Amino acid sequence: MVSDYVIRTKNLSKQYGSKRGLENVSLTISAGEIFGLLGHNGAGKTTAVSIITTLLRPSSGTAEVCGCDILRDGREVRRRIGYLPENVEFYDALTLRENLLYFARLSMLSDPGKRIAEVLEFLDFTGHEEDKLGTFSKGMRQRAGIAQAILHRPTVLFLDEPTSGLDPQGVITLRRSIKRLNEYLGMTVFMNTHSLAEVTKTCTSIGILRDGELLYQDSLERTIQAFPQHASLEDIYLDIDAGGR
């Protein structure tokens, strides 16, 4: 049975002792979307991604990725996804090629050298293969992180605050990479961010979290049409956030 969604959560909740991380979050993301999950620091964005990517168990509720349950079919979920955390961890003493070769072998790719070359060419990141990761800027590390995350051709790519700490050129380069992955490879992208400007320029749909609760989800186009009185997504976000208080 083919599902009409790539990611679906139902009443997803997480408690950290007496503290609420998420509460009854239900969202559906269709294939081909670039989905931006918005929220202030501590809203629950990283908790949501950690649960959906099987890094954290929910306290209650369910989630599926490509039709696979995160608890029953965790290994299959991990095969279908790529993940770029906010702070990418690499072996700084190794070159870019050596780092990617290590991850490619963990993914048991049949021809890792060929696949690494394909990914770096697609990301327009050739010429740095023999450079050590310890010499890379934050923006270069993010691009290396995307390269690592898509080596195994995932269906869904998760990005946790991908533009955090990047200079303007780094943001533009990363945005271009995300759009190319979506447009040319058909990759669905789930992006956690607090950058409203980046969501406007990159995402096709949004969700808004506040204190662990999902206040809103819709396409970016319908969202803008639904709030004609506001001139920017920032104003819309503030309106929705205030309405959920």
C-alpha positions as a printed NumPy array, in Angstrom:
array([[ 0.   ,  0.   ,  0.   ],
       [ 1.449,  3.357, -1.074],
       [ 0.908,  6.202,  1.403],
       [ 0.211,  9.785,  0.368],
       [ 2.576, 11.076,  3.031],
       [ 6.278, 10.723,  3.796],
       [ 6.163, 11.761,  7.454],
       [ 3.193, 11.43 ,  9.766],
       [ 2.993, 11.852, 13.517],
       [-0.038, 11.308, 15.711],
       [-0.313, 12.662, 19.251],
       [ 3.467, 12.585, 19.596],
       [ 4.496, 13.513, 23.154],
       [ 7.693, 13.62 , 25.185],
       [ 8.153, 14.277, 28.888],
       [11.489, 15.023, 30.539],
       [10.533, 14.303, 34.129],
       [ 8.053, 17.036, 35.007],
       [ 9.   , 19.114, 31.965],
       [ 7.022, 18.895, 28.731],
       [ 9.075, 18.518, 25.552],
       [ 6.237, 17.774, 23.122],
       [ 2.517, 17.343, 23.64 ],
       [ 0.154, 15.618, 21.188],
       [ 1.946, 16.786, 18.042],
       [ 0.158, 15.522, 14.928],
       [ 1.481, 16.552, 11.531],
       [ 1.567, 15.172,  7.993],
       [ 4.219, 15.985,  5.4  ],
       [ 3.784, 14.94 ,  1.777],
       [ 6.457, 13.806, -0.654],
       [ 8.446, 16.594, -2.271],
       [ 7.837, 19.221,  0.39 ],
       [10.477, 21.433,  1.971],
       [ 8.908, 21.701,  5.405],
       [10.074, 24.306,  7.892],
       [ 9.332, 23.718, 11.576],
       [ 9.426, 27.09 , 13.3  ],
       [ 9.621, 27.938, 16.963],
       [11.612, 29.797, 19.585],
       [14.553, 28.153, 21.347],
       [13.165, 25.416, 23.581],
       [ 9.901, 25.099, 21.629],
       [10.517, 21.398, 20.983],
       [11.871, 21.457, 17.421],
       [14.96 , 19.355, 18.098],
       [12.958, 16.966, 20.288],
       [10.524, 16.411, 17.407],
       [13.302, 15.688, 14.925],
       [15.143, 13.448, 17.39 ],
       [12.018, 11.324, 17.853],
       [11.127, 11.105, 14.161],
       [14.706, 10.117, 13.274],
       [14.66 ,  7.374, 15.981],
       [17.307,  9.051, 18.153],
       [14.826,  9.539, 21.01 ],
       [11.85 ,  7.476, 22.138],
       [ 8.529,  9.277, 22.56 ],
       [ 6.676,  9.112, 25.851],
       [ 3.486,  8.444, 23.888],
       [ 2.065,  8.748, 20.391],
       [ 3.283,  7.388, 17.059],
       [ 5.3  ,  8.484, 14.052],
       [ 5.931,  6.991, 10.625],
       [ 8.496,  7.775,  7.964],
       [ 7.854,  6.384,  4.474],
       [ 5.24 ,  4.124,  6.018],
       [ 7.665,  2.666,  8.566],
       [ 6.915,  2.961, 12.278],
       [ 9.758,  4.622, 14.193],
       [ 9.565,  2.087, 17.037],
       [ 8.8  , -1.17 , 15.226],
       [10.823, -0.444, 12.077],
       [13.581,  1.827, 13.353],
       [16.295,  0.276, 11.201],
       [14.236,  0.724,  8.041],
       [13.462,  4.334,  9.003],
       [17.187,  5.021,  9.344],
       [17.782,  3.567,  5.887],
       [15.283,  5.991,  4.381],
       [16.529,  9.201,  6.016],
       [19.532, 11.492,  6.078],
       [20.233, 13.738,  9.056],
       [22.31 , 16.881,  9.466],
       [22.499, 18.007, 13.121],
       [23.117, 21.618, 14.091],
       [26.734, 20.867, 15.002],
       [28.249, 18.409, 12.546],
       [30.722, 15.935, 14.028],
       [33.614, 14.805, 11.836],
       [37.128, 13.478, 12.308],
       [39.031, 16.745, 11.918],
       [42.403, 15.067, 11.371],
       [41.048, 13.198,  8.34 ],
       [40.414, 14.595,  4.874],
       [36.965, 15.146,  3.427],
       [37.36 , 12.03 ,  1.284],
       [38.461,  9.93 ,  4.259],
       [35.551, 11.123,  6.382],
       [33.004, 10.414,  3.646],
       [34.584,  7.041,  2.907],
       [34.167,  6.085,  6.557],
       [30.455,  6.962,  6.526],
       [29.953,  5.317,  3.135],
       [31.358,  2.063,  4.467],
       [29.102,  2.271,  7.526],
       [26.206,  2.48 ,  5.053],
       [27.658, -0.533,  3.205],
       [27.656,  1.21 , -0.176],
       [28.853, -1.069, -2.96 ],
       [31.053,  1.532, -4.7  ],
       [31.787,  4.23 , -2.103],
       [34.427,  6.051, -4.135],
       [32.088,  6.528, -7.076],
       [29.225,  7.611, -4.857],
       [31.39 , 10.171, -3.019],
       [32.467, 11.665, -6.345],
       [28.831, 11.884, -7.513],
       [27.669, 13.598, -4.331],
       [30.492, 16.145, -4.25 ],
       [29.917, 17.002, -7.9  ],
       [26.188, 17.427, -7.341],
       [26.843, 19.749, -4.397],
       [29.49 , 21.651, -6.401],
       [31.998, 20.791, -3.697],
       [34.813, 19.182, -5.667],
       [38.382, 20.313, -5.148],
       [38.344, 19.857, -1.368],
       [38.593, 16.067, -1.223],
       [42.124, 16.034,  0.212],
       [41.611, 18.934,  2.629],
       [41.357, 18.065,  6.31 ],
       [38.049, 18.786,  7.977],
       [39.812, 20.711, 10.737],
       [40.576, 23.45 ,  8.192],
       [36.964, 23.865,  7.051],
       [34.792, 26.893,  7.802],
       [31.336, 26.397,  9.351],
       [29.729, 26.683,  5.933],
       [32.072, 24.107,  4.419],
       [31.408, 21.747,  7.318],
       [27.662, 22.089,  6.695],
       [28.137, 21.181,  3.026],
       [30.298, 18.237,  4.05 ],
       [27.531, 17.264,  6.46 ],
       [24.95 , 17.294,  3.683],
       [27.279, 15.201,  1.53 ],
       [27.528, 12.633,  4.323],
       [23.774, 12.688,  4.909],
       [22.857, 11.925,  1.285],
       [25.519,  9.34 ,  0.439],
       [22.984,  6.511,  0.744],
       [20.315,  8.314, -1.341],
       [17.742,  8.948,  1.403],
       [14.114,  9.73 ,  0.681],
       [13.921, 12.34 ,  3.443],
       [16.606, 14.753,  4.636],
       [16.355, 16.221,  8.156],
       [18.195, 19.479,  8.872],
       [18.448, 20.86 , 12.414],
       [19.057, 24.644, 12.365],
       [21.133, 24.309,  9.16 ],
       [21.943, 28.017,  8.784],
       [22.959, 28.605, 12.403],
       [26.309, 30.378, 12.573],
       [26.712, 30.731,  8.793],
       [27.772, 33.936,  7.082],
       [25.526, 35.321,  4.307],
       [27.408, 33.524,  1.531],
       [27.26 , 30.272,  3.47 ],
       [23.49 , 30.662,  3.86 ],
       [23.045, 31.267,  0.127],
       [25.181, 28.246, -0.766],
       [23.331, 25.985,  1.66 ],
       [19.948, 27.223,  0.406],
       [20.981, 26.432, -3.157],
       [22.001, 22.907, -2.147],
       [18.692, 22.262, -0.354],
       [16.653, 23.427, -3.327],
       [18.678, 21.323, -5.778],
       [18.233, 18.204, -3.65 ],
       [14.502, 18.837, -3.619],
       [14.049, 19.816, -7.257],
       [16.439, 17.432, -9.014],
       [16.459, 14.419, -6.708],
       [12.896, 14.732, -5.401],
       [14.12 , 14.646, -1.82 ],
       [11.663, 15.663,  0.889],
       [13.301, 18.055,  3.35 ],
       [12.328, 18.599,  7.003],
       [14.093, 21.686,  8.345],
       [14.084, 22.941, 11.929],
       [14.8  , 26.638, 12.079],
       [14.084, 29.909, 13.83 ],
       [15.108, 31.877, 10.715],
       [11.87 , 33.236,  9.268],
       [13.711, 34.834,  6.354],
       [15.179, 31.484,  5.369],
       [11.812, 29.752,  5.559],
       [10.328, 32.353,  3.212],
       [13.092, 31.772,  0.659],
       [13.378, 27.987,  0.953],
       [10.306, 26.196,  2.31 ],
       [ 7.057, 25.158,  0.644],
       [ 5.199, 24.472,  3.907],
       [ 5.544, 25.368,  7.572],
       [ 4.601, 24.285, 11.064],
       [ 4.808, 26.392, 14.218],
       [ 5.67 , 24.946, 17.621],
       [ 5.345, 26.742, 20.936],
       [ 6.195, 25.095, 24.247],
       [ 5.901, 21.64 , 22.71 ],
       [ 2.52 , 22.208, 21.055],
       [ 1.931, 22.4  , 17.311],
       [-0.027, 25.618, 16.797],
       [-0.196, 25.625, 13.014],
       [ 0.644, 23.703,  9.823],
       [-0.055, 24.584,  6.182],
       [ 1.637, 25.423,  2.901],
       [ 3.563, 28.67 ,  2.807],
       [ 1.424, 29.909, -0.076],
       [-1.867, 29.319,  1.76 ],
       [-0.411, 30.79 ,  4.932],
       [ 0.451, 34.058,  3.212],
       [-2.982, 34.155,  1.549],
       [-4.728, 33.522,  4.884],
       [-3.092, 36.557,  6.524],
       [-3.398, 39.34 ,  3.908],
       [-3.19 , 41.971,  6.631],
       [ 0.426, 41.053,  7.351],
       [ 3.338, 42.139,  5.2  ],
       [ 5.798, 39.433,  6.277],
       [ 6.047, 35.896,  7.591],
       [ 7.459, 37.366, 10.789],
       [ 4.195, 39.2  , 11.417],
       [ 2.206, 36.053, 10.616],
       [ 4.349, 33.984, 12.961],
       [ 3.904, 36.474, 15.793],
       [ 0.134, 36.535, 15.197],
       [-0.171, 32.732, 15.298],
       [ 2.168, 32.439, 18.279],
       [ 0.217, 35.063, 20.212],
       [-3.044, 33.297, 19.378],
       [-1.745, 30.097, 20.95 ],
       [-0.93 , 31.711, 24.266]])
